[in-house]
């Protein structure tokens, strides 16, 4: 439990807040070399976050798991090891470059399907709301009109 808390704090501070602040400083100074450095970091960190989410659910029981996470985040961030740059240049860039067309096509399809799904979902929601409103009105009519109809 203590390892989890320390790990979470380190990942938040050194994995997110520190890089976010230096990304802000880079945008402010308009240093292109630093732009590239921080973009590579954020791309690698996004992948790390996906893997971490899965690993936290499956291998968190592994001895020294949280300590390894701390070491990995510091390695990614360190200007001496340039971990994020190394992972990006050696693995992610070649992988993304070779799959870029497929990924772009998938994103376009997902957007189209997402829009169609949302329209259908909205239509079903409106139909459900209309049905509920009509049902409530009919019930209310019969409840309030029944005594009047019996007196006739």
C-alpha positions in Angstrom: 0.0 0.0 0.0 2.8 2.4 0.9 4.6 1.5 -2.4 1.4 2.3 -4.3 1.0 5.7 -2.7 4.7 6.7 -3.3 4.6 5.3 -6.8 1.4 7.3 -7.6 2.9 10.5 -6.1 6.1 10.1 -8.1 4.3 9.4 -11.3 2.0 12.4 -10.9 4.7 14.8 -9.9 7.6 13.7 -12.0 5.7 12.0 -14.8 3.0 14.7 -15.3 3.4 17.9 -13.4 7.1 18.5 -14.0 6.9 17.7 -17.7 3.7 19.8 -18.0 5.4 22.8 -16.5 8.5 22.4 -18.7 6.2 22.0 -21.7 4.5 25.3 -20.8 8.0 26.9 -20.5 8.9 25.5 -23.9 5.8 26.9 -25.6 6.5 30.2 -24.0 10.1 30.3 -25.3 9.3 28.8 -28.7 12.4 26.6 -28.6 11.8 24.0 -31.4 14.4 21.5 -30.1 12.6 21.5 -26.7 9.2 21.2 -28.5 10.4 18.0 -30.1 11.8 16.7 -26.8 8.6 17.2 -25.0 6.4 16.0 -27.8 8.4 12.7 -27.8 8.0 12.5 -24.0 4.2 13.0 -24.1 3.8 10.4 -26.9 5.8 7.8 -24.9 4.1 8.8 -21.6 0.7 8.3 -23.2 1.7 4.7 -24.2 3.1 4.2 -20.7 -0.2 5.3 -19.2 -2.1 2.7 -21.3 0.3 0.0 -20.4 0.3 1.0 -16.7 -3.5 0.9 -16.5 -3.4 -2.7 -17.7 -0.4 -3.7 -15.7 -1.8 -2.3 -12.5 -4.7 -4.7 -12.9 -2.7 -7.7 -13.8 0.9 -7.7 -12.5 0.8 -5.3 -9.5 1.5 -8.3 -7.3 4.9 -8.7 -8.8 7.7 -7.9 -6.3 9.1 -4.4 -6.7 6.5 -3.5 -9.3 5.9 0.0 -7.9 9.6 0.6 -7.5 10.2 -0.4 -11.1 7.4 2.1 -12.2 9.1 4.9 -10.3 12.5 4.0 -11.8 11.0 3.8 -15.3 9.3 7.3 -15.1 12.5 8.9 -13.8 14.5 7.1 -16.6 12.0 8.4 -19.2 12.3 12.0 -17.9 16.1 12.1 -17.2 18.1 14.4 -19.5 21.0 12.0 -19.0 19.4 8.8 -20.1 16.9 10.4 -22.6 14.7 7.4 -22.1 11.6 8.9 -23.8 13.6 10.0 -26.8 15.2 6.5 -27.0 11.9 4.7 -26.9 10.3 7.1 -29.4 13.2 7.0 -31.9 13.9 3.3 -31.7 10.4 1.8 -31.4 7.5 4.1 -31.6 8.5 6.3 -34.6 9.3 3.3 -36.8 6.1 1.5 -35.7 3.8 4.5 -36.1 5.4 5.3 -39.5 4.8 1.8 -40.8 1.2 1.7 -39.5 0.2 5.4 -40.1 -2.1 4.8 -43.0 -3.9 2.0 -41.3 -4.3 4.0 -38.1 -5.6 7.1 -40.0 -8.1 4.9 -41.8 -9.3 3.4 -38.6 -9.7 6.8 -37.0 -11.8 8.0 -39.9 -14.0 4.9 -39.7 -14.3 5.3 -35.9 -15.4 8.9 -36.3 -18.0 8.0 -38.9 -19.3 5.1 -36.9 -19.2 7.2 -33.7 -21.3 9.9 -35.4 -23.8 7.4 -36.7 -24.0 5.6 -33.3 -24.6 8.9 -31.5 -27.4 9.9 -34.0 -29.0 6.5 -33.5 -28.6 6.6 -29.8 -30.1 10.1 -29.7 -33.0 9.0 -31.9 -33.7 6.1 -29.6 -33.4 8.4 -26.5 -35.9 10.8 -28.0 -38.3 8.0 -28.9 -38.1 6.6 -25.4 -38.7 10.1 -23.9 -41.7 10.6 -26.2 -43.1 7.2 -25.3 -42.7 7.9 -21.6 -44.3 11.3 -21.9 -47.3 9.9 -23.9 -47.7 7.0 -21.4 -47.6 9.4 -18.4 -50.2 11.7 -20.1 -52.5 8.8 -20.8 -52.2 7.5 -17.3 -52.8 10.9 -15.9 -55.8 11.4 -18.1 -57.4 8.1 -17.1 -56.7 8.7 -13.4 -58.2 12.1 -13.4 -61.1 11.3 -15.9 -62.2 8.0 -14.3 -64.2 9.5 -11.5 -65.9 11.9 -14.0 -66.7 9.0 -16.4 -68.2 7.0 -13.6 -70.5 9.8 -12.5 -72.0 10.1 -16.0 
